Amino acid sequence: MGKGRLDKALSNALPNLSRERIKSLLKDHHISIDGKIITSASSNKYEGLKVQIAIPAPVSAVAIAQNIPLNVVYEDEHLIIIDKAAGMVVHPAAGHHDGTLVNALLHHCAGQLSGIGGVERPGIVHRIDRYTSGLMVAAKTDIAHQGLSKLFAAHDINRQYLAIVAGHPHPSSGKIATQIGRSPHDRKKMAVAAQNHGKHAITHYHVDQYLDKAALVRCTLETGRTHQVRVHMSHLGHGLIGDSTYGNRQKHHKILPKWSKSGRQALHATILGFKHPITEKYLQYESNLPEDMQELLIILQI
């Protein structure tokens, strides 16, 4: 083990434990040096001494495990990539205490979760709206969770969405760069914010197919803000068909009943690519449009 801070030295020596996890273990009296409990992460008096770590068993997650079918695209001991169905909530919250992706992952990954921050749960590093379908990744280990979080924070992820929007965007491709923050009129909504307010958000778009008073648009995210595609396409004047929050349902009242009784927004996470945080192998997967969006394309053929 090298010199310097104890937490840094231990995280370097034990790659399966993140630095934050080691700090937590120190705080909870699970690390000792020559039999003496150490709680200071900055301690540097350990060279040549015996360091012992007693890692407690992961505590049970608050959410319950449920046997819910999942479309697993890729899985290894560190992470899992899911093709999420529209209508599934990602994380338990008020009004959705079960039936979520987390509940399903707790069942699917039973016995494989080493504990995210000491809790037996999957590490959710990004979310897809309930009524958006497509690809998302979750961590199974603490170190993978830390690595994926860093990739998303650095925007070092290839994330592409397919959206069916109202009208024909002009020009046919471009870059949307704004600030996105909470709407001052409705705190449940996001909105394009004034300069120096909200968070910087960039979306690159390209029209893949022109339709009858609509278009199939490919959106590549340079950043990953809440509702980014929905907010940006609405800002461009071409809200997503079926989006009751950011779109204009009145324009599509004749289309929606024929397409989806759920009235979900026509949005699908089609490509997800990133460098594996542990193996460093580049992974990229593509998900085809689900049946309901394919049916909508047929309805809207010119």
KELUM-543440 format. One record per residue (C-alpha): residue number from 1; residue in one letter; x, y, z. Coordinates in pm, 1 decimal, decimal comma. Layout:
n;res;c1;c2;c3
NUM;A;X;Y;Z;
...
//
This chain:
n;res;c1;c2;c3
1;M;0,0;0,0;0,0;
2;G;133,6;345,0;-88,0;
3;K;183,2;654,7;121,8;
4;G;-54,3;944,6;177,4;
5;R;-415,8;954,3;293,2;
6;L;-552,3;623,1;418,9;
7;D;-877,2;640,9;217,0;
8;K;-689,9;703,3;-107,8;
9;A;-433,4;430,2;-39,7;
10;L;-705,0;174,7;41,3;
11;S;-915,5;261,0;-265,4;
12;N;-605,4;217,6;-484,1;
13;A;-521,2;-114,0;-318,7;
14;L;-882,3;-239,9;-324,5;
15;P;-1036,8;-146,2;-663,2;
16;N;-1374,5;-301,1;-570,4;
17;L;-1421,5;-40,0;-297,2;
18;S;-1472,4;324,1;-392,7;
19;R;-1311,6;601,3;-193,6;
20;E;-1652,2;715,2;-67,2;
21;R;-1732,6;361,2;45,5;
22;I;-1403,8;343,7;237,8;
23;K;-1480,7;675,9;407,0;
24;S;-1815,7;532,0;511,8;
25;L;-1647,6;218,8;650,4;
26;L;-1403,7;433,2;846,6;
27;K;-1685,5;644,1;987,7;
28;D;-1873,6;330,5;1096,7;
29;H;-1566,4;182,0;1276,3;
30;H;-1507,3;-102,9;1030,4;
31;I;-1137,1;-35,9;965,2;
32;S;-853,4;-93,3;1209,8;
33;I;-473,7;-64,7;1206,4;
34;D;-288,8;-319,1;1419,0;
35;G;-613,2;-386,8;1605,3;
36;K;-690,2;-18,3;1674,5;
37;I;-1007,3;128,3;1520,1;
38;I;-933,5;415,0;1280,8;
39;T;-1197,2;671,0;1179,7;
40;S;-987,4;937,1;1007,1;
41;A;-971,6;914,8;627,5;
42;S;-673,1;1152,0;626,7;
43;S;-463,6;933,6;856,1;
44;N;-117,8;859,6;714,5;
45;K;22,9;649,7;999,0;
46;Y;-22,1;303,6;851,3;
47;E;292,2;221,4;652,2;
48;G;425,6;-118,9;751,3;
49;L;126,2;-188,5;978,1;
50;K;-154,3;-441,5;939,0;
51;V;-474,4;-283,3;811,7;
52;Q;-794,5;-481,3;860,8;
53;I;-1132,3;-407,9;699,8;
54;A;-1449,0;-574,1;826,8;
55;I;-1701,4;-520,2;548,7;
56;P;-2053,7;-567,6;685,2;
57;A;-2310,9;-762,1;485,6;
58;P;-2522,8;-530,8;267,0;
59;V;-2840,8;-424,2;443,3;
60;S;-3168,4;-500,1;269,6;
61;A;-3302,0;-233,8;37,9;
62;V;-3618,7;-51,8;136,1;
63;A;-3781,2;-155,7;-191,5;
64;I;-3904,1;-514,6;-213,8;
65;A;-3788,9;-761,2;-477,2;
66;Q;-4060,3;-845,7;-731,8;
67;N;-4058,5;-1101,9;-1010,9;
68;I;-4128,5;-862,9;-1297,8;
69;P;-4017,7;-962,3;-1651,2;
70;L;-3721,2;-762,1;-1783,8;
71;N;-3570,7;-734,3;-2130,7;
72;V;-3200,9;-771,9;-2045,9;
73;V;-2971,7;-659,2;-2327,9;
74;Y;-2637,9;-711,2;-2150,7;
75;E;-2529,4;-825,7;-1806,2;
76;D;-2209,2;-910,2;-1623,6;
77;E;-2098,2;-914,2;-1258,8;
78;H;-2065,8;-534,7;-1255,3;
79;L;-2361,5;-389,6;-1444,2;
80;I;-2680,6;-460,1;-1635,8;
81;I;-2837,2;-292,1;-1941,1;
82;I;-3215,3;-304,3;-1970,4;
83;D;-3451,7;-223,3;-2257,7;
84;K;-3724,7;-63,3;-2047,0;
85;A;-4088,1;-85,1;-2152,3;
86;A;-4299,4;230,2;-2164,9;
87;G;-4512,1;268,3;-1852,9;
88;M;-4255,2;129,9;-1608,5;
89;V;-4138,5;370,3;-1338,5;
90;V;-3763,5;346,5;-1273,5;
91;H;-3746,0;415,6;-898,2;
92;P;-4000,3;378,3;-615,1;
93;A;-4154,0;711,1;-515,8;
94;A;-4477,4;855,2;-384,8;
95;G;-4761,0;683,8;-568,7;
96;H;-4528,4;414,4;-709,4;
97;H;-4399,9;206,9;-420,4;
98;D;-4370,4;-114,2;-620,8;
99;G;-4381,2;-246,3;-974,7;
100;T;-4077,4;-33,7;-1062,3;
101;L;-3756,4;-119,2;-1242,6;
102;V;-3572,3;-118,4;-909,0;
103;N;-3817,0;-375,2;-767,6;
104;A;-3759,1;-591,8;-1075,5;
105;L;-3379,7;-557,9;-1055,6;
106;L;-3375,3;-653,5;-687,3;
107;H;-3537,1;-984,6;-784,4;
108;H;-3338,0;-1039,5;-1103,0;
109;C;-3002,2;-958,7;-938,1;
110;A;-3070,9;-1131,6;-605,2;
111;G;-2743,6;-1247,5;-450,9;
112;Q;-2537,5;-1054,3;-707,3;
113;L;-2553,0;-705,1;-553,3;
114;S;-2242,3;-629,6;-348,0;
115;G;-2401,7;-319,5;-201,8;
116;I;-2413,6;38,1;-330,9;
117;G;-2286,9;240,9;-38,2;
118;G;-2348,5;-60,7;184,1;
119;V;-2709,5;-104,6;71,7;
120;E;-2817,5;-408,1;-129,2;
121;R;-2965,5;-227,3;-425,8;
122;P;-2896,2;-158,5;-794,0;
123;G;-2709,7;164,9;-864,4;
124;I;-2932,7;389,3;-1075,4;
125;V;-2709,2;645,7;-1248,4;
126;H;-2965,9;783,3;-1493,2;
127;R;-3338,4;757,3;-1544,5;
128;I;-3584,2;729,7;-1828,8;
129;D;-3927,3;885,7;-1788,5;
130;R;-4208,4;647,2;-1705,0;
131;Y;-4369,7;677,9;-2048,5;
132;T;-4041,5;673,1;-2240,8;
133;S;-3910,9;335,0;-2356,9;
134;G;-3561,0;214,6;-2430,0;
135;L;-3211,2;147,8;-2304,3;
136;M;-3070,2;228,6;-1962,5;
137;V;-2784,9;94,4;-1748,2;
138;A;-2768,6;15,9;-1375,6;
139;A;-2470,5;-80,3;-1157,6;
140;K;-2451,9;-401,3;-953,6;
141;T;-2140,6;-307,5;-754,0;
142;D;-2027,0;2,1;-570,3;
143;I;-1718,6;50,8;-785,9;
144;A;-1919,2;19,1;-1108,4;
145;H;-2169,7;270,9;-971,3;
146;Q;-1887,3;518,7;-906,6;
147;G;-1741,1;461,4;-1253,5;
148;L;-2071,8;500,2;-1435,2;
149;S;-2153,1;812,2;-1234,4;
150;K;-1825,3;967,5;-1348,7;
151;L;-1900,1;882,9;-1713,1;
152;F;-2241,9;1046,6;-1694,0;
153;A;-2104,2;1349,9;-1507,7;
154;A;-1841,9;1394,7;-1781,6;
155;H;-2110,5;1338,7;-2051,5;
156;D;-1888,5;1060,8;-2189,1;
157;I;-2187,9;850,7;-2295,7;
158;N;-2340,8;797,8;-2640,3;
159;R;-2714,2;842,5;-2581,3;
160;Q;-2946,9;866,7;-2879,2;
161;Y;-3324,8;893,8;-2876,0;
162;L;-3585,7;862,5;-3148,7;
163;A;-3879,6;1101,2;-3117,9;
164;I;-4188,1;1154,2;-3331,6;
165;V;-4258,2;1526,0;-3325,9;
166;A;-4526,0;1758,7;-3459,1;
167;G;-4440,9;1942,1;-3780,4;
168;H;-4123,4;1948,6;-3988,8;
169;P;-3819,8;2094,0;-3808,1;
170;H;-3625,5;2345,4;-4014,5;
171;P;-3338,8;2317,6;-4069,1;
172;S;-3350,1;1939,5;-4081,5;
173;S;-3059,7;1909,3;-3839,4;
174;G;-2902,5;2132,9;-3581,0;
175;K;-2785,3;2193,9;-3228,7;
176;I;-3006,2;2314,9;-2943,5;
177;A;-2806,1;2471,8;-2659,6;
178;T;-2993,3;2629,2;-2367,4;
179;Q;-3017,3;2632,1;-1990,9;
180;I;-3280,5;2397,9;-1844,4;
181;G;-3430,3;2444,6;-1498,1;
182;R;-3753,5;2416,6;-1303,3;
183;S;-4042,7;2606,8;-1454,7;
184;P;-4126,6;2914,9;-1244,8;
185;H;-4495,3;2850,0;-1321,5;
186;D;-4508,0;2476,1;-1246,2;
187;R;-4242,1;2315,6;-1025,9;
188;K;-4326,4;1970,0;-1165,9;
189;K;-4213,9;2082,1;-1511,8;
190;M;-3877,3;2171,3;-1657,9;
191;A;-3831,4;2469,1;-1887,6;
192;V;-3572,3;2656,9;-2089,2;
193;A;-3423,9;2902,6;-1840,6;
194;A;-3254,9;3239,8;-1873,5;
195;Q;-2877,4;3262,2;-1895,8;
196;N;-2699,0;3169,8;-1570,3;
197;H;-3012,6;2993,0;-1446,0;
198;G;-3067,5;2617,4;-1455,5;
199;K;-2815,0;2376,7;-1606,1;
200;H;-2644,8;2388,2;-1944,3;
201;A;-2812,6;2147,8;-2187,9;
202;I;-2715,3;2053,4;-2544,2;
203;T;-2912,5;1834,1;-2786,9;
204;H;-2811,8;1755,9;-3145,4;
205;Y;-3107,4;1663,9;-3367,2;
206;H;-3151,4;1523,9;-3717,7;
207;V;-3469,9;1443,5;-3909,7;
208;D;-3458,5;1074,1;-4003,1;
209;Q;-3796,9;1071,0;-4179,3;
210;Y;-4059,3;1325,6;-4279,6;
211;L;-4418,2;1223,9;-4206,8;
212;D;-4765,8;1370,9;-4249,2;
213;K;-4740,9;1695,5;-4047,1;
214;A;-4483,7;1520,5;-3828,0;
215;A;-4128,1;1387,7;-3835,5;
216;L;-3915,3;1109,0;-3691,5;
217;V;-3622,8;1287,9;-3528,2;
218;R;-3299,1;1142,6;-3389,8;
219;C;-3175,8;1330,8;-3083,8;
220;T;-2820,7;1283,8;-2955,1;
221;L;-2762,4;1408,9;-2603,0;
222;E;-2442,9;1595,9;-2525,6;
223;T;-2576,6;1648,7;-2173,3;
224;G;-2842,0;1456,0;-1979,5;
225;R;-3085,4;1692,2;-1810,9;
226;T;-3430,4;1600,3;-1682,2;
227;H;-3680,8;1584,5;-1973,5;
228;Q;-3410,9;1728,5;-2201,3;
229;V;-3538,6;1596,5;-2536,7;
230;R;-3898,8;1683,6;-2455,8;
231;V;-3812,4;2036,4;-2341,7;
232;H;-3574,8;2106,9;-2630,6;
233;M;-3803,2;1983,4;-2907,1;
234;S;-4090,4;2183,8;-2757,8;
235;H;-3859,7;2487,4;-2742,4;
236;L;-3785,5;2433,1;-3111,4;
237;G;-4160,3;2447,6;-3177,6;
238;H;-4194,9;2075,9;-3248,5;
239;G;-4321,2;1906,8;-2933,6;
240;L;-4341,3;1528,6;-2911,7;
241;I;-4664,9;1366,4;-3019,2;
242;G;-4848,2;1237,9;-2713,2;
243;D;-4657,7;1461,4;-2470,4;
244;S;-4929,7;1607,3;-2249,8;
245;T;-4673,7;1808,7;-2049,7;
246;Y;-4460,2;1975,1;-2315,0;
247;G;-4642,3;1903,0;-2641,2;
248;N;-4969,7;2026,8;-2783,1;
249;R;-5224,5;1747,9;-2756,0;
250;Q;-5491,7;1947,6;-2938,6;
251;K;-5291,1;1934,3;-3262,2;
252;H;-5294,8;1555,9;-3251,3;
253;H;-5634,4;1475,1;-3109,0;
254;K;-5723,6;1272,7;-3421,4;
255;I;-5399,2;1073,8;-3407,5;
256;L;-5364,9;984,3;-3041,4;
257;P;-5670,9;757,7;-2998,6;
258;K;-5551,9;547,6;-3292,9;
259;W;-5201,0;518,6;-3155,4;
260;S;-5192,8;464,9;-2781,1;
261;K;-5457,7;456,4;-2513,3;
262;S;-5188,9;549,7;-2260,5;
263;G;-5121,4;873,0;-2445,6;
264;R;-4747,7;839,3;-2383,2;
265;Q;-4495,9;1067,5;-2549,2;
266;A;-4345,1;922,0;-2866,1;
267;L;-3991,4;888,5;-2733,5;
268;H;-3754,0;591,3;-2732,8;
269;A;-3394,5;559,9;-2605,8;
270;T;-3252,6;379,0;-2907,2;
271;I;-2871,9;377,0;-2858,7;
272;L;-2659,0;353,6;-2545,6;
273;G;-2281,3;336,7;-2567,8;
274;F;-2002,9;378,0;-2311,7;
275;K;-1668,4;242,4;-2194,9;
276;H;-1717,8;-25,2;-1930,3;
277;P;-1602,4;131,1;-1600,2;
278;I;-1421,7;-189,1;-1493,3;
279;T;-1308,9;-377,6;-1806,1;
280;E;-1271,8;-58,0;-2016,3;
281;K;-1426,4;-243,1;-2309,5;
282;Y;-1653,4;-21,9;-2519,7;
283;L;-2014,6;-136,2;-2509,9;
284;Q;-2283,0;-9,1;-2745,9;
285;Y;-2633,8;-142,2;-2796,5;
286;E;-2925,9;-39,3;-3014,1;
287;S;-3295,4;-91,2;-2949,7;
288;N;-3547,3;-83,7;-3233,5;
289;L;-3862,1;124,6;-3208,5;
290;P;-4130,3;-50,4;-3001,5;
291;E;-4451,8;-164,8;-3170,5;
292;D;-4662,6;133,1;-3064,9;
293;M;-4420,8;383,7;-3222,3;
294;Q;-4389,9;169,6;-3535,5;
295;E;-4769,7;175,2;-3563,8;
296;L;-4765,7;553,0;-3524,6;
297;L;-4515,5;581,3;-3811,3;
298;I;-4753,0;380,9;-4032,6;
299;I;-5046,4;606,7;-3940,2;
300;L;-4840,8;914,0;-4022,6;
301;Q;-4698,1;795,8;-4355,2;
302;I;-4717,2;1068,9;-4619,2;
//
